[in-house]
Amino acid sequence: MIITSFLVAFIGNLVMHVPYLQVPDRLNRPENVNISRVLNTLASVLVFMLPALVLAKLLGRHPFQQLGFNTKMSSKQLLLIVMITFASMVLSGALGELNEKIPLPAKWLAQAKSLEESYKTAMMSMATMKSTADYLISLLVLAFAPALVEEILFRGGFQQVFIGWTNNKWAGIILTSILFSAIHFSYFGFLPRAALGIVLGLLFYYSKNIWLNILLHFLNNAFVVTQLYIVSRQGKSIEKTMDESMPIWWGLIAFAFLYLFMSQFKKESLQLAGAIEQNTIDSYPEKKNN
């Protein structure tokens, strides 16, 4: 992260011809939105994806397999991913409302609000969408790229490491989810992101397929980008849309549906894994004796 921050400042200095310390502020300006998108995507790849790939390569000869790049999936899994995504978004909205109600000392609250404003400013800058082309670019930069690199690092990397260290599924998933949420530096979004991290962690633990995680993460991000695009085209306030939350009691209903969908996903994933193992045995008869 430290090396990447210096690299982004260096490239920003060369491209925009401004002093290093002014690069972050200039990247948040609407006229530099495309440069901001490119540099943020580059930073995400270097900070999130590269370390996980290096670790996976050190662990064996098949780094992508180690990280969970598995092409075996079922149509039922894909359908359940869509339903889990919508249930998770409702739960996240309710948890956002709950997060707002947690009391903080005045000094900490001021710092949390300052970080939140910085985060919103950066997001609103990159979410500037005046055309369909801008919308498609935003889907790539704000929805797909973060989904790809963050799932590779957190679920493909950290979660497997933490489960191995603790020898406990829940400990590994919760530790990863806390880190996943904390690294976004958003106090008011901590509970929603931690909950999303747990959902993503369970998906990866049951399926061993990082593509399904990337899909859910992308759908979650894409919904927000699409909502911001529609709002901006209608001339409404993007900032007000980003601040929207849901009643806490909606979260209880969403949690019940989420539990149901996740149970079905676990069952389907175990059945798929069993079918794959049986096919492997049938393909190599000599393994039947093992």
Secondary structure, DSSP 8 states (H G I E B T S, - for coil): -HHHHHHHHHHHHHHH---GGGHHHHHTSGGGHHHHHHHHHHHHIIIIIHHHHHHHHHH-S-HHHHTT------HHHHHHHHHHHHHHHHHHHHHHHHHHHS---HHHHHHHHHHHHHHHHHHHHHT---SHHHHHHHIIIIIIHHHHHHHIIIIIIIIHHHHHHHT-HHHHHHHHHHHHHHTTT-GGGHHHHHHHHHHHHHHHHHH--HHHHHHHHHHHHHHHHHHHHHHHHTT--HHHHHT----HHHHHHHHHHHHHHHHHHHHHHHHHHHHHHHHHHHH-GGGGG-
